[in-house]
Amino acid sequence: MESYSFLYSSAQRTKLLSGFQRLRCEGKMCDVLLESEGVSFPCHRALLASSSDYFWALFGDATAERWAASVSLPAVTPEGLGAVLDFLYSGWLRISSSSLPDVLEAARYLQVEPAVSICERFIIDGLTSSTCCCYANLAGHHALSDAFEAANQTIAMEMSHLLQENRAYLLGLNMESMMALLDADEIPAVKEVELMKLALDWLSENGPLPLLKSNLLLSRLRFGLVDPSVLHGLSHKAMSTPLIRSQLTKALEYHRMGRAQPVRQNRQTTIRASPHRVLLVGGRSGPDGPEQDMLSFDPRNRKFTCLSAKVPLRLRDHCVCSVGGFLFVVGGDVVREGNDDGKSLVMDTSAQVWRYDPRFDHWEQVESMLERRAQFSCCVVQDVIYVMGGRQTQAETRVSLSSVEQYDMTLGAWRRGAPLPYHLHGHASTVLNDSIYLSGGLQGHRTNVAIRHGEDGVSSKDLLQWNLQSRAWDKRASMSIGRFGHRLVSVAGSIFALLGMYEPFCDIERYHSEADQWTRLRPLLNGSFSYGMVPTSAGSILVFGGRRWSEGQEVIVRSVLEYDPKKDQWKEICQLPRPLTGTECTLLPLPD
């Protein structure tokens, strides 16, 4: 059998369309007129039927229009029909923001799906604060799911501007977009009370609606984020239904929970913000004592924001953690200026615990720990805060601790847990599979504050594990080097020990819990200590600032480093607004 080939020419396809377009422009061989609002468009049945399911059916074997000289299309405008016909004859769709509704209506009615897809792409690419509401209504009307979702997301991100400049656009939104908006988990720089007022105004503008529909809309509000005094003052008729009254009652009960709020979180009390913001608490920029500033870092755009809220105390060697969207600042040395010369620093080890609520930008002192602690370790397991070890300063002596405490927020009280096998401070901890792992530090009960580290003790290599079931500390495989003032972090099912103080702090190692084995990794070329560190949701590790040695002197740095555990690679991704050391970090959803 003789072989043969198929060869394709795009030029022939282009020539075919251009030929039809020339015949149409010259009015030759046209066998049907399409009419819209008195405007006629000469066309060729064959091309229309081959390009559109609508025309294929219209010119079918059993229709009255099969041989009709003209066909009226009252459902489309001349502008929309002309643009779609030009597209069928040339492959080019003429479209603008003003002509989009007519073109899309004609393309959808005439079932020219390629033109509909182009319109949807035009909507997605053209979304701005001034077009998103109009485009959301248009996409919703024509069931353009991708454009509809993109428009609703744009409305949520541009809500702050829309409320100030184009509130009328929001009041003209379709109900599905309003529900999608109130379902959004991130609406930057907008308070829940503003969304509540918008929803009530929308109901007044577009109502009256059946109670079922108003309930569907209002039930998406997060009443737990609204001040109780505002909730008590609501009088709108739509708020009086049993479902909404029930939600208001639950919100008021939440506000009365006090200490238990972090462990009583639900969707209606969850702040509408990115859950992946990094909060940097305290630290210092120079030789003076620690500052009370808090910095927010957004990993998506790598930008820092200084929060207006300040840490209540000037703290050093403290710990921070987050539970239920609340920040907890625990213990540490409280630093104040000396009474004599006003320049020397005086430190008192603290047992205080402060809680910050970003919903209302409010600090509150909660129950203090049973013991004062600094250079200790803090973890959260199943919404319970655990503090382990640490040290206290008494006169000229530092006393290390072996005690463990846990904070039960339901009861609002600290209680003692299983103590460590020995007194320890300067250690690090992390949580993996609901087990606490604790490593390194300096063992021993008493240390003279005048003696430098290393002359009276050796940094520990030990790794301890505490399990919720056994409630005992078990010794696991030791690290390859002793570490003090370092960090532990759990990422992708493994534990990483990073960058300590005094020992070779560039060395990094990874622990596999199932094999109970440490593996040395590629060291950092320019290591630091007294830095802030946090794991990200993407599986990387961020390191903020710290100190390093340069020409025999300690230098505070501004670098922000990112470590990729999969590639075992470090890179500098940006810089802090100022040099910073001694800061503590945690992930916390924060409003803009």
Secondary structure, DSSP 8 states (H G I E B T S, - for coil): ---------HHHHHHHHHHHHHHHHHT-S--EEEEETTEEEEE-HHHHHHH-HHHHHHTSTT-TTSS-SEEE-TTS-HHHHHHHHHHHHHS-----TTTHHHHHHHHHHTT-HHHHHHHHHHHHHT--TTTHHHHHHHHHHTT-HHHHHHHHHHHHHTHHHHHHH-HHHHHT--HHHHHHHHH-S--TT--HHHHHHHHHHHHHHH----HHHHHHHHTTS-GGGS-HHHHHT---GGGGSHHHHHHHHHHHHHHT-GGGGGGS--GGGS-SS-TT-EEEE--BSSSS-----EEEEETTTTEEEE-S---SS-EES-EEEEETTEEEEE--EEEEE-SSSS-SEEEEE---EEEEETTTTEEEEE---SS--BS-EEEEETTEEEEE--EEEETTEEEEB--EEEEETTTTEEEE----SS-EES-EEEEETTEEEEE--EE-SEEETTS-TTTS--B---EEEEETTT-SEEEE---SS--SS-EEEEETTEEEEE--SSS-TT-EEEEETTTTEEEE----SS--BS-EEEE-TTS-EEEE--EEEETTEEEE--EEEEEETTTTEEEEEEE-SS--BS-EEEE-----
